[in-house]
Each structure stands twice: as C-alpha cells, then as structure tokens.
Amino acid sequence: MTLCLPETTAKALAAQARDLVGARPQVMAALRAGTLSWRHAFTIPDETGTLAGTQDIMAADVDAFEAALLAVAPGTTGARFAAKARRLREGTHPESLTVRTREAISKRSLGVEAGRDGMAWLTLHIPAPAAQGALVYCTGQARALQGPGEYRTPAQLRADTATLLLGQPLPTPTSTGTGNSSAGSAGQDTTGTTRIGNNSNSGGGGDNAAGSGGGDN
C-alpha cells in the first residue's frame, strides 16, 4: 500500500507508532477501545516525550502526566486536546518549555509547495521572532517604495522585496502572464538595480526589526 507521504512525515509517524506499541500500552488500549482518536493518541507520546527529555524528570513523573492526559482526553477534539495537553505540561512542569523550544528550533526548514497558474508557496519555518522581524522589514521596504507611479499593492511589494532579497528576479508580464508592465519594473531603475535595501527611509525601523528577528533564537 502506498501512503503518498513525505519521507519526514512517514518517519515521524513510524516513530510515534513504535512508541505507542512499545512504551504506551494504556494509550494503545484506549485507542483500540475507541476512547481516543489517532490524533489524541499521537499527542500523548509527543508531550510525554518532551517531559521525559526534561532534566530531573523521573519516570514516575512521566507516568503520572500520561495518566492525567488520558483523564482529560475524552470528549475533546484533537486540536483542543493538543492545546490542553500542552498547557497541562507547561503548568505542571514549566521547565519543559526549554526542551520544547530546543526541539522546535531544531526543526527549522525551508520548502516549496506548488501552487496554481505557475505560482508556488515558499514556506520558511523559523523561530517566531525572526519571522516577525522579516515581515516587518519587508513591510518597511514596501512602504518606502510606495508613491506616484507605483501600482503594486502592499502585498505585492512585500513579496517582491522578499524575492529580491533571496536573489531572484522580479516577475514580469511575460513570465507570469498577468499584470501590467509597472509591476515588474517599479522597484527597479533603468539599469536593473533594485531600490530595495538602498532606500534610507525604510518605513519605520525595518533594519532594526531584521536585526532583532534574525538573532540567535
């Protein structure tokens, strides 16, 4: 049987399944009995695994936490239970936040998902401060480009700013099949040199935001 899953997703599911079968018999029994959905069942080892990796946490602490999760799971949706489980872990063992943050940072990534009509989604999974800083910086640069003769929307200007910063050419009517000629050229002078990053009035602290967003998180 073909699952048609990305390799990383398949590996994560396999690891969770092994944990359920080998180390979480009570969770597995609840799943078999229909008390838990698969999403509930996979949330529990995810949260208990974080707790187990926290310094000074004993096996008894993990077992007690698992029992508490099994008690609150019935009657909740998968999403609501995941939020409850996270709050319960953070509330009873706040020191686990450091472990969770470290795990999350290790999963940073960059990917592309195909869109329609020759477009695609570029997904950058990075720490929240860096993501917010990048958006603030691109917004500041986009605002600096607005003015007479500039026909691009703020959203288009932000996207074009990011495109140029990543070393890619701006879209043109020829390459996209839509838009007017100003969309591809308003951010560039006649020699093709972009104004992005060269404008001293970057719209309210964009450089500072980029600096704070790209710090060591």
SEFI-958791 format. One line per 2 residues: number of its first residue (from 0); their letters; for each residue x, y, z of N, C-alpha, C. Coordinates in steps of 0.1 Angstrom, whole numbers, plus 2048, in hexadecimal, padded with zeros to 3 digits. Example, Ala and Ser with C-alpha at 12.3 -4.5 7.8 and 13.67 -1.06 7.14 Angstrom:
2
0> AS> 884,7C7,84E,87B,7D3,84E,884,7DF,84E ~ 880,7EA,847,889,7F5,847,881,800,84F
***
This chain:
217
0> MT> 808,7F4,800,800,800,800,809,80C,800 ~ 806,816,7F7,80D,822,7F6,806,82D,7FE
2> LC> 80D,833,808,807,83E,810,808,84C,80A ~ 812,84E,801,814,85B,7FA,817,865,805
4> LP> 820,863,80E,824,86C,818,832,870,816 ~ 836,87D,81A,844,881,81A,84C,878,823
6> ET> 859,876,820,861,86D,828,862,871,836 ~ 863,87E,839,864,882,847,857,87F,84F
8> TA> 84C,881,848,83F,87E,84E,83D,870,851 ~ 841,867,848,840,859,84A,849,854,855
10> KA> 855,85A,856,85E,856,861,858,85A,86F ~ 852,866,86F,84C,86B,87C,841,862,880
12> LA> 838,85E,876,82D,855,879,832,847,87E ~ 83C,842,878,842,835,87C,847,836,88A
14> AQ> 84E,841,88D,854,842,89A,849,843,8A5 ~ 83E,84A,8A2,833,84C,8AB,82C,83E,8AD
16> AR> 82B,837,8A2,824,829,8A3,82C,820,8AB ~ 83A,820,8AA,842,818,8B2,841,81B,8C1
18> DL> 840,828,8C3,83F,82C,8D1,832,828,8D7 ~ 827,829,8D0,81A,825,8D5,81A,816,8D8
20> VG> 81F,80E,8CF,81F,7FF,8D0,828,7FB,8DB ~ 834,801,8DB,83F,7FB,8E4,83F,802,8F2
22> AR> 83B,80E,8F3,83D,815,900,830,81B,906 ~ 825,81B,8FF,819,822,903,80D,818,902
24> PQ> 80D,80D,90A,802,803,909,7F5,809,90C ~ 7F4,812,916,7E7,817,91A,7E1,820,90F
26> VM> 7EA,828,909,7E5,830,8FE,7E0,827,8F2 ~ 7E8,81D,8EF,7E5,814,8E5,7D7,80D,8E7
28> AA> 7D5,809,8F4,7C9,802,8F8,7BD,80C,8F6 ~ 7BF,819,8F9,7B4,822,8F8,7B1,825,8E9
30> LR> 7BC,824,8E1,7BA,826,8D2,7B2,81A,8CD ~ 7B6,80E,8D1,7AF,802,8CC,7A0,802,8D0
32> AG> 79D,807,8DC,790,808,8E1,787,813,8DB ~ 78E,81C,8D4,786,827,8CE,784,833,8D7
34> TL> 78B,832,8E3,78A,83E,8EC,792,84A,8E7 ~ 79D,847,8E0,7A5,851,8DA,7A5,850,8CB
36> SW> 7A7,85B,8C4,7A9,85B,8B6,7B8,85A,8B4 ~ 7BC,857,8A7,7CB,856,8A4,7D2,863,8A8
38> RH> 7CB,86F,8A6,7D2,87B,8A9,7D4,87D,8B8 ~ 7CA,879,8C0,7CB,879,8CE,7D7,870,8D2
40> AF> 7D7,864,8CC,7E1,85A,8D0,7EF,85F,8CD ~ 7F1,866,8C2,7FE,86B,8BE,802,877,8C5
42> TI> 7F9,87F,8CA,7FC,88A,8D2,802,886,8DF ~ 7FD,87B,8E5,802,877,8F3,811,874,8F2
44> PD> 816,86B,8EA,824,868,8EA,82D,874,8E6 ~ 827,87D,8DE,82E,889,8DA,831,892,8E7
46> ET> 827,893,8EF,828,89C,8FB,830,894,906 ~ 82E,887,907,835,880,912,844,87F,90E
48> GT> 846,87E,900,854,87E,8FC,85C,88A,8FF ~ 855,896,8FE,85B,8A3,902,85E,8A3,911
50> LA> 855,89E,919,856,89E,927,862,894,92B ~ 862,889,924,86D,87F,928,87B,884,925
52> GT> 87C,88E,91B,889,893,917,88D,89F,920 ~ 884,8A3,92A,887,8AE,933,88F,8AA,93F
54> QD> 899,8B2,942,8A2,8AF,94D,89B,8AD,95A ~ 89F,8A3,962,89A,8A0,96F,88B,89A,96F
56> IM> 886,897,963,879,891,963,87B,881,964 ~ 873,87B,96D,874,86D,96F,86A,866,967
58> AA> 86C,858,966,862,850,95F,854,851,965 ~ 854,852,972,847,853,979,83F,860,975
60> DV> 847,86B,973,841,877,96F,83B,876,961 ~ 841,86F,958,83C,86D,94B,830,865,94B
62> DA> 830,85A,953,824,851,954,818,859,95A ~ 81B,861,964,810,869,96A,80A,873,960
64> FE> 813,879,958,80E,882,94E,806,87B,943 ~ 80A,86F,93F,803,868,935,7F5,864,93B
66> AA> 7F4,860,947,7E7,85D,94D,7DE,86A,94E ~ 7E4,875,950,7DC,882,950,7D7,885,942
68> LL> 7DF,882,938,7DB,885,92A,7CF,87B,926 ~ 7D1,86F,92A,7C6,865,927,7B9,869,92E
70> AV> 7BA,870,939,7AE,874,940,7A7,87F,93A ~ 7AE,889,934,7A8,895,92E,7A5,893,91F
72> AP> 7AA,888,919,7A8,886,90A,799,884,906 ~ 792,87B,90D,784,878,908,77B,884,906
74> GT> 774,885,8FB,76B,890,8F9,771,89C,8F2 ~ 77E,89C,8F0,785,8A7,8E9,788,8A5,8DB
76> TG> 789,8AF,8D3,78D,8AD,8C5,79D,8AC,8C6 ~ 7A2,8A7,8BA,7B1,8A5,8BA,7B8,8B2,8BC
78> AR> 7B4,8BD,8B6,7BA,8CA,8B8,7B9,8CF,8C6 ~ 7AD,8CE,8CC,7AB,8D3,8D9,7B3,8CB,8E3
80> FA> 7B4,8BE,8E1,7BC,8B6,8EA,7CB,8B9,8E9 ~ 7D0,8BB,8DD,7DE,8BF,8DC,7E1,8CB,8E3
82> AK> 7D8,8D5,8E3,7DA,8E2,8EA,7D9,8DF,8F9 ~ 7D0,8D7,8FE,7CF,8D4,90C,7DB,8CD,911
84> AR> 7E0,8C3,909,7EC,8BB,90D,7F8,8C4,90E ~ 7F9,8CE,905,805,8D7,906,804,8DF,912
86> RL> 7F8,8E5,915,7F6,8ED,921,7F9,8E6,92D ~ 7F4,8D9,92E,7F6,8D1,93A,805,8CE,93C
88> RE> 80C,8CB,931,81A,8C8,933,821,8D5,938 ~ 81E,8E0,931,825,8ED,935,821,8F1,943
90> GT> 815,8EE,947,811,8F3,954,816,8EA,95F ~ 817,8DD,95D,81D,8D4,968,82C,8D3,967
92> HP> 832,8D5,95B,840,8D4,95A,845,8DF,951 ~ 845,8EC,956,849,8F7,94D,858,8F6,948
94> ES> 860,8EE,94F,86E,8EC,94A,86E,8E5,93C ~ 863,8DE,938,863,8D7,92C,862,8E1,920
96> LT> 85F,8EE,922,85E,8F7,917,86C,8F9,910 ~ 877,8F8,918,884,8F9,912,886,8ED,908
98> VR> 882,8E1,90C,884,8D6,903,87C,8D7,8F7 ~ 86F,8DC,8F9,866,8DD,8ED,86C,8E7,8E3
100> TR> 871,8F2,8E8,876,8FD,8E0,882,8F8,8D8 ~ 88B,8F0,8DF,897,8EB,8D8,893,8E1,8CD
102> EA> 889,8D9,8D0,884,8CF,8C6,87E,8D7,8BA ~ 877,8E1,8BC,870,8E9,8B2,87B,8F0,8A9
104> IS> 885,8F6,8AF,88F,8FD,8A7,897,8F3,89E ~ 898,8E7,8A3,8A0,8DD,89B,898,8D9,88F
106> KR> 88B,8DC,88E,883,8D8,883,881,8E3,879 ~ 889,8EE,87A,887,8F9,870,88A,8F3,862
108> SL> 883,8F9,858,885,8F4,84A,880,8FE,840 ~ 882,8FB,834,87E,903,828,878,8F9,81E
110> GV> 86C,8FC,819,867,8F3,80F,85E,8FA,805 ~ 85B,8F3,7FA,853,8F9,7EF,847,8F0,7ED
112> EA> 83B,8F6,7EC,82F,8EE,7E8,829,8F4,7DC ~ 827,8EC,7D2,822,8F0,7C5,814,8F7,7C7
114> GR> 812,902,7C0,805,909,7C0,7FF,907,7B2 ~ 7F6,910,7AF,7EF,910,7A2,7F4,91B,799
116> DG> 7F2,919,78C,7F5,923,782,804,928,782 ~ 80D,91E,784,81B,922,784,820,928,790
118> MA> 819,927,79B,81D,92D,7A8,820,922,7B2 ~ 826,926,7BD,82A,91C,7C7,82B,923,7D5
120> WL> 829,91B,7DF,82B,921,7ED,838,91D,7F2 ~ 840,927,7F7,84D,925,7FD,84B,926,80C
122> TL> 84D,91B,813,84B,91A,822,858,91A,829 ~ 85A,924,832,865,925,83A,861,923,849
124> HI> 865,917,84F,862,914,85C,86D,917,865 ~ 86C,923,86C,877,928,874,872,92D,882
126> PA> 87A,930,88B,875,936,898,86C,942,896 ~ 862,943,89E,858,94E,89C,85E,95C,89C
128> PA> 867,95F,8A5,86D,96D,8A4,874,970,896 ~ 87A,966,891,881,968,884,876,96A,879
130> AQ> 86C,962,879,861,963,86F,85A,971,870 ~ 857,975,87C,851,982,87E,85A,98D,879
132> GA> 867,98C,87D,870,996,879,871,997,869 ~ 871,98B,863,872,98B,854,866,992,84E
134> LV> 85A,98F,854,84E,996,84E,84E,9A5,850 ~ 853,9A9,85C,853,9B7,85F,85D,9BE,855
136> YC> 869,9B8,853,873,9BD,84A,86D,9BF,83C ~ 867,9B4,837,861,9B4,829,856,9BF,828
138> TG> 84E,9C0,833,843,9CA,833,849,9D8,832 ~ 854,9DB,83A,85A,9E8,83A,860,9EB,82C
140> QA> 866,9E1,826,86C,9E4,818,860,9E6,80E ~ 855,9DF,810,84A,9E0,807,844,9EE,808
142> RA> 843,9F3,814,83D,A00,816,846,A0B,810 ~ 853,A09,811,85C,A13,80C,85B,A14,7FC
144> LQ> 857,A09,7F6,856,A09,7E8,849,A0F,7E3 ~ 83F,A10,7EB,832,A16,7E7,833,A24,7E3
146> GP> 82B,A28,7DA,82C,A36,7D5,826,A38,7C7 ~ 826,A44,7C2,821,A46,7B4,828,A3C,7AA
148> GE> 820,A36,7A2,826,A2D,797,828,A1F,79C ~ 826,A1C,7A9,827,A0F,7AE,819,A09,7AF
150> YR> 817,9FE,7A7,80A,9F8,7A6,808,9EB,7AE ~ 813,9E6,7B3,812,9DA,7BB,80B,9DC,7C8
152> TP> 804,9D1,7CD,7FE,9D2,7DA,808,9CF,7E5 ~ 805,9D3,7F1,80E,9D0,7FC,813,9C1,7FD
154> AQ> 809,9B8,7FB,80C,9AA,7FB,816,9A6,7F0 ~ 814,9AC,7E4,81D,9A9,7D9,82B,9AF,7DB
156> LR> 82B,9BB,7E1,838,9C1,7E4,840,9B9,7EF ~ 839,9B4,7F9,83F,9AC,803,845,99F,7FC
158> AD> 83D,999,7F4,842,98D,7ED,84D,990,7E4 ~ 84D,99B,7DD,858,99E,7D4,865,9A2,7DC
160> TA> 863,9A8,7E8,86E,9AB,7F0,875,99E,7F4 ~ 86D,994,7F9,873,987,7FD,879,980,7F1
162> TL> 873,981,7E6,879,97A,7DA,886,980,7D6 ~ 888,98D,7D7,895,993,7D4,89F,990,7DE
164> LL> 89B,990,7EB,8A4,98D,7F6,8AA,97F,7F5 ~ 8A2,976,7EF,8A6,968,7ED,8AD,966,7E0
166> GQ> 8B0,971,7D9,8B8,970,7CD,8B1,96B,7C1 ~ 8A4,96D,7C0,89C,969,7B5,897,975,7AD
168> PL> 894,974,7A0,88F,97F,798,880,981,79B ~ 87C,98E,799,86E,991,79B,866,98B,790
170> PT> 859,988,792,851,983,787,84E,98E,77D ~ 84C,98A,771,848,993,766,83C,98E,760
172> PT> 835,997,758,829,992,751,82C,986,748 ~ 838,985,743,83C,97A,73A,83D,96D,742
174> ST> 843,96E,74E,845,962,756,838,95D,75D ~ 830,967,761,824,963,768,817,962,760
176> GT> 817,969,755,80C,968,74C,801,972,751 ~ 803,97A,75B,7F9,983,760,800,990,765
178> GN> 7F8,99A,769,7FD,9A6,76E,801,9B0,764 ~ 805,9BC,768,809,9C6,75E,818,9C8,760
180> SS> 81D,9D0,757,82C,9D1,756,832,9D7,762 ~ 82A,9DF,769,830,9E6,775,833,9DC,780
182> AG> 82C,9D1,780,82E,9C8,78C,83C,9C2,78C ~ 842,9C0,781,84F,9BA,781,85A,9C4,781
184> SA> 857,9D1,77E,862,9DA,77D,862,9E6,787 ~ 857,9E8,78E,856,9F3,797,860,9F3,7A2
186> GQ> 865,9E7,7A6,86E,9E6,7B1,87D,9E6,7AC ~ 87F,9E8,79F,88C,9E8,799,88E,9F5,791
188> DT> 89A,9FA,790,89D,A05,787,8A0,A00,779 ~ 8A4,A08,76F,8A5,A04,761,8B1,9FB,75F
190> TG> 8BA,9FB,769,8C6,9F2,767,8C3,9E4,76E ~ 8B8,9E3,774,8B4,9D6,77A,8B9,9D5,788
192> TT> 8BE,9E0,78E,8C2,9E0,79C,8B6,9E2,7A5 ~ 8B4,9D9,7AE,8A8,9DA,7B7,8AA,9E6,7C1
194> RI> 89E,9EC,7C5,89F,9F5,7CF,89D,9EF,7DD ~ 89A,9E2,7DD,898,9DB,7EA,8A5,9DB,7F2
196> GN> 8A5,9E0,7FE,8B0,9E0,807,8B9,9EC,805 ~ 8B7,9F4,7FA,8BF,A00,7F8,8B7,A0C,7FC
198> NS> 8AB,A0B,801,8A3,A16,804,8A5,A1A,813 ~ 8AA,A25,816,8AD,A29,824,8A1,A2A,82D
200> NS> 895,A2D,826,889,A2E,82E,881,A21,82C ~ 884,A17,835,87F,A0A,833,872,A07,83A
202> GG> 86B,A11,83E,85E,A0F,843,85C,A0B,851 ~ 864,A11,85A,862,A0E,868,86A,A03,86E
204> GG> 877,A04,86D,87F,9FB,875,880,9ED,86F ~ 87F,9EC,862,881,9DE,85C,88E,9D8,85F
206> DN> 899,9E0,85E,8A6,9D9,861,8A7,9D4,86F ~ 8A1,9DC,879,8A2,9D7,886,89A,9CB,888
208> AA> 88E,9CA,881,886,9BE,882,88D,9B2,87C ~ 894,9B4,871,89B,9A9,86B,8A6,9A4,874
210> GS> 8AD,9AE,87B,8B7,9AA,884,8B2,9A2,890 ~ 8A7,9A7,896,8A2,9A0,8A1,89C,993,89D
212> GG> 896,992,891,88F,986,88D,899,97B,88A ~ 8A5,97F,885,8AF,975,881,8B9,971,88B
214> GD> 8B6,975,898,8BF,971,8A3,8C0,963,8A6 ~ 8C9,95F,8AF,8CB,951,8B2,8BF,94D,8BB
216> N> 8B5,946,8B6,8A9,942,8BD,8AA,933,8BE
***
